[in-house]
């Protein structure tokens, strides 16, 4: 299959298979929620650090909630918050295994069953691979830089930030070389390091093919831009609605309505992200199947 044929087939699978989009929506929803939480925290820390020049504590928001509401309400909120963060951290890894496996099944014209089994049985290897790439996320870099600015000795702040940026670049290079590692785990049932090594070999062997495919996948960069804009806009919209409603409603009712609107906006954004995320992942799955079917370049003759 040529890159154009792969993209056409991937889009066909994405629009045809509702099951894949459901898993993709779940992953996008929880990923957006987590990014939103990180953004809100970093906005507060930046405002306190740069705007007011004060010392910022790691648990300032939690301490404020503890002092401003009954203990049982605070306990419910904190318990729900921690539980949701745990789900947000692990759910995308679960969903990825299901998306890869179901996309491969759809391409092979097999029955679209076993999404939950694919998710559960491939969770730990996929999670371990992603841990190698933990510093490749922009939100992780922003969080690390925020922690450095607030807690590291002034003389070491900027060298530490430069080091974090360097690690971010290295992690993204590794992320590119590991592009087919998850597919190796899910489709071929390879071990973690075997899948990583195989991914590296496929990328190096077919670098021109992969780069051309990336150029055709500029929609991924569009998704990242839209994702960033939506994550930036949602807190502003919610805060604006909350402040507007306080002019003629009680504070509790206003913030409750604003929170409900925020959740609805996240659902809508995640619905659109689901198509793009499923499409992108299906492209890499089909590419892996196509490249794996070809003879390795270092093999001249087989026994």
N, C-alpha and C positions, 0 to 999 in steps of 0.2 A: 504494500500500500504506500502511495506517495503521501507526503505531509498534507496536501489538500484533501485527499481521500480520507485520511485519518480524522481530520477536523470535521468533514462532512458526516462521517459515520458517528463521531462522538456527539455532534449536535443532534443527530437523529435519535440516538439512544437517550440523550438527556430529555428530549421532548416527548419521547415515547414511553419511557419507564417511570411511572409515578412513584414506585418504591424507592428508586434511587433519589428522586427529588425529596422524598420525605426524610430520608437519612441526611441528605444535604441540608435541608431546612433546619433540622435539629442541630446539626453541627454549627451552622451559621448563626442561629439564634443564641446559643450559649457562648459562642465566640464573641459575638457583638456585645452581649451583656458583660462579659469579662473585660473587654476593651473599654467599655463605657465606665465601669467601676474604676479601672486604672486611670482613665482620663479625668474623672471627677476628683479623685484623690490628688492627682498631680496638679490640677488647676488650683485646688485649695492650697497645697504646699507652695506652689509658685507665688500665689497671691500673698501668703504670709511671709515668705522669704524675701521676695523682691519688692513687693508693694508696701508692706508694713515694716520690713526689716526686723521682724521678731524671730525668736527661737521657735522652731516647729517641732512638735513632738510626733512620734509615729502614731500614737493613739489619740490624737487631739479630738478627732471627730467622735470616736467612741466615748471619750470622757465627757464631751459636751452632751451626747445623748443620755449618758448615765445620770448626769446632773439635772437634765431638763425634763425628765419623764419618770413615771413610776417604774420601780425596779422590774416588775413582772412584764411590763411592756418592753423595756430595754432588753430583758432576757429573751423574749420572743424574737425581737428584731435581730439581735446578735446571732442567735441560734439559726434563724432562717438565712441570714447573710452568710455565715460560715458554711452551712450546708449547700447553699447555692454556689458559692465559690468552688467548693470541692467538685460539684457536678460540672461546673463550667471548665474546670481544669482537665477533667478526665473524659467528658462526653465526646469532644472532637476526635480523640484517639479511637474511641469505640466506633464512631460513625465512619471513620476513614476505612477501616477494614471492611465494613459492609458495602460501602460505595465501590471500592476497588473490585471486590469479589462479584458483586451483582453486575457491574459494568462488563466484566470478563464473561460472565454467564450470558448476558444479553448479546454480546458480540458473537458468542458461539451458538446462539439460538437455543440455549438451555432454559429450563423452567426457572422463573425468578423466585426462588425460595431459598431460605437459609440465611437471611440477612442478620438475624440475631446471633446465630451460631458463628458466622463470619466475624461479627463485631467482637464477641466474647473471646473466641479462640485466638484472635490475632491482636488483642489489645496490648498485652505485655511486650511483645516484640516491637510493635509500632511505637509504644510509649518509650521504650528504651532507645530506639533510633532517634526519636524526637528530643530526648534528653541530651544527646550529643549536640543538637542544634538549638539548645535553649536560648543562646545569646543571639540568634539570628533574627529575632522579632524586634520590630521598631519599638513596640510598647515596652519590651524588656530593656532596651537601651535607654529609653526615657526614664523608666523606673530606677535603673541602676545609676544614671547620672543624677537623678534627684536625691538618691540616698548618699551619693558621694558628696554633693554640694552641702548637704545638711549635717553629715556626721564625720566626714574625713577631715583631718588636719588641713588648715588653709594652704600650707606649703605643698601639700600632696594632691589638692583637689584637681587641678587641671591636668597634671600628669596621669592621674587615675582615670579622668574622663577620656583622655587620648588613648589610654590602654583599653578602655571599654569600647571605644569606637573601632580600634584595631581588631579586637576580638569579634566585634559585630561583623566586620568585613570578612574576616577569616571564616566565621560561622556561616556566612552566606555563600562563600565559595564552596564550603563543604556541603551546604544544602543543595547546591546545584549538582555536585558530584554524587550526592546520595539520592538523586531524583527518582531512581527506580528501586530503591531499597524496600520501600513498603510493598510495591508490587511483587518483588521477589518473595517476601515473607508470606503474602496472602495467596498468590497464585501458585508458586512453586514450593511453598512450605519450607523455604530455606531458613537457616539460622541467621541470627542478627548480623554477624560479621561476614558470613558467606554472602548474604544479600547486599551488604554494603560494598564488598569487594566486586561482586558481579555488576552492581550499578556503576561503580567507577570504571570498570572495563567497557561496559556498553557506551557510557558517555564519551570516553576517550576514543573508542573505535568508530563511533558514528557521530563525531562532533559536528560535522557540517550538516548532517540530517537534523540533529537536535536543535542547532542554532537557527536553522531555517524554520523549523517548527515554532520556535519561540518568537521569531519575527511575525509569523502568522497569528500568533496568540497575543497580539497587542491588547486584546480585550481583557487580558488578565490585569494589565496595568490600569485599564479603565476601571475594572472592578476595585482595585486597590484605592484609586482616587475616589470613587463613589463611596466606598466603605469609610475612608477617612473623613470625607465631608459629612456623611450621615452621622458618624460617631461624634463629630464636632458640633453638628447642628442640633441633635436630639437634646443634649443637656440645655442648650440655649432656649429651645422651644419650650421645654418643660418648665424651666425657671421663669421664662416670660409669662407663660400661662398662669403659673402659680402666683406671681406678683400681681398680675392683672386681676385675677379673681379675688385677691385679698381686699380689693377696693370696695367690694360690695358683698362678700361672703366671709364667713369665719376662716381663720387660718387653717384649721384642721380640714374643713371641707375643701378649701382651695387646693391644698397640697395633695389631698386624696385624688381630686379630679385630675390635677397635673400629673400625678403618678400613673393613673390609669391611661391618660393620653400618651405618656411616655412608653408604656408597655405596648400599646397599640402601634405606635410608630416603629418600635423595635420589631414587632411581628411583620409589619409591612416591608421594612428594610430587609429582614431575613428572608422573606419570600423571594425577593429579587436576587439576593445573594445566592440563594439555593440553586437557581438555574446556572449562574456563572461558576459557582464552586463545583457543581456536578459536572459541568462541561469541561472545565479545566482538568479535573481529576480523571475523567474518562479519556481525554486526549492522551494523558501520560500512560494510562493503563493500556490503551490500544497501541501506543508507540512501543511500550515494553513488550507486548505480545509479538509485534511485528519484528522488532530487532532481535528478540530472543530466538525467533524461528530461523534466523540466518546463521550461517557458519561463522565461528569466531575467526578474526583476521589472523590470529597466531596459529591456527590449525591448518596445516598444509594437506595432510592426509590422515584419515581416520582408519582405525583397525577394522 
